[in-house]
Amino acid sequence: MISCQEASSWKAVHVLAGSIVEALLIEYLVVSSTKPGGKDPLHIALNDAIQACQTAGVIQKSTASLCDVVRDYRNLIHPGRMIRLDQNVTQEGASIAINLVAIITREVAEKRKTTYGPTAEQIVRKLRTDQHVLALLPQLLSETNHHEIKKLLFSIIPEAYLLEEKDFFTSDDSFLSRLRVAYRQALDLLASDEKAKIAAKFAKSIREDSAEKIQSYGDAFFVAEDILHLQPQDKSITMGYFLSRLEQSGSNLTDGLVRMTTNLGSVVSMAEAERIANVFVRLVLRQPDKSLQKALDLAENIFDSAGDDVKAKIESRLDQWIALAKKNNYPEATRDRLAELSTKWLNIPF
């Protein structure tokens, strides 16, 4: 807009100023959940947006009056309509339009300071600089605009996490932990349909992104219960990813993988029950002694969170493993681990 002013392109100044004014007013109505006349702000005319913002006290009456200079800015794009409506474009009008943009920007900013609450960026800044912020976080999030909550979840927290995690030598584990906690607390504030959109984002990542990116995001922010929000096709690919990660974890049973798969049993179907039992066996048999307890605890958690029919199928499959180990005289260490796994939830002596 300023470049067009410097080039004496007065029509372009009017058109761009009108676009900016409309964007500022509509954006305010959207994020404040204001619906003039019950209409979606994205589907109303500029004049309606001006009146709605004046009524809401966002812009002053004198500012609304100045908006006449850009009210019909779209007409300027069409030469025929401009001639037919006898609309003149002058340097003086362009100067008013530029000043109007500055006035509306200031008035909208002042209104948002008093009513909008903290932004997503401000919350992440607080998470970084205040190690005691988690005690205040529920109150902080309750004061945050719904639009900013969604920004936190869709972009601001994941981007801050990935950036911090990449810097191996200086990354702050406590900050990463606070980001994870903030993410889950913010997610709890969303409606089910919005949670479904967030969950679908991870399923999309599984299909399209690198293994490193999927693991980084999943280990930090996705948990088993989120699968409940997915459509059947997305649920299938996400469960496949979970089970594959567990099968291949071997001695690399990370804290992130444990977080992600905790309570996985709650979303395991009968068709997946036998596979999850096999996962338990491989997981426990492949662990070094130092991480064996972690694997056993995870298997117990997943089993305990499953439905009764899935539990029965898992128990049956583990009975088969135990019988096979005895029949084929597996090494004593192997049989001991199978026994330890079974005693997590079975009363069958080995």
C-alpha positions, 0 to 999 in steps of 0.5 A: 500500500505504501509502495503504491502511494509512493508510485502515485497509484491512487486506485491501488492504494484504495483497493489495498487499504480496503482489503487491509481494513476488511481483514482487520475487522473480520479477523477481530469478529472471527477470533472474538466469536462475534456473529453480526445478525447471527451470520458467519463474519467470513460471509458478511459485507464490509459495511456490516463488519464496520457496523458490528465493530462499532457496536462492539466498541472496537472502532469509534463512530468517527472511525466508522464514518471515515470508512466511507473512503474504502467502503466500495473499494472492490468496485475500483477493481472493475473499470466499467462499474467504476465509471457507471457509479461515477467513483473518483480516485484521488490523492487526497482520498488515498491519503485518508485511506492510508491514515484509516488503516493506521487508525483501525490498526491502533483501535483494534490492537487496543481493544484486543489488549483489554479483552483478548487474553494472552496469545499463543506466542506469549504462552510459549514464552511464559513456558520457556522462561518460568519453570513454575508456570505449570501451577498457573497454567490452567488459569492462564489457558482459561483466559486464552481466546479459543482461536489462540488455543487452536493456534497453540495446538496446530502450530505454536507448541509443536514448532517450539518443541521441534526447534528446541529438540533439534538443538541437541547441545542446548535443548532444555528438557524441562522446557520440553516437558512443560510444552508437552503438559501445556499441549495436553491441557490445551487439547482438553479444552477443545470440542470433540470435532476439533480434537478429531482434526488435531488427531487427523493431523498425526495420521496425515503425518504418518502417511506423508512425513519422514520417520524422524518427524513422525516419531518426534511429534508422536512421542511428544504430543500423541497418545493412544486415547487420541486414536478414538477421535480418528475415522476408521481408515486413519485409526487403522494406519495409526494403530499399525504405526503404534504396533510397528513401533513397539515391535521394532523398539527392541532395546530402544524403549524410549520414554516418548514411546512409553508415553505415546502407548500408555493405555493403548489397550483401550483402543485395541480391537479383537482383531488386533488382540493377538498381535498385541500379545505377540508384541508383548512377548517380543518386547519383553524378550528383546529387552536388556536387563536394565530396561526389562521392568519398563517393558513389563510395566508398559505391557501391564498398563496396556493389558489393564486398559483393554476390554475384557474380550481383548484381555481374554484373547491376549491371555490365550495367546500368551498361554500358547507362547508359554506352552511352546517355550516349555515344549521346545525347551527354550532357554531358561532365561527366555522361559523366565521372562515369559513367566514374569510377563504372564504373572503381570496379570495371570495366575498360571504358574510356569 
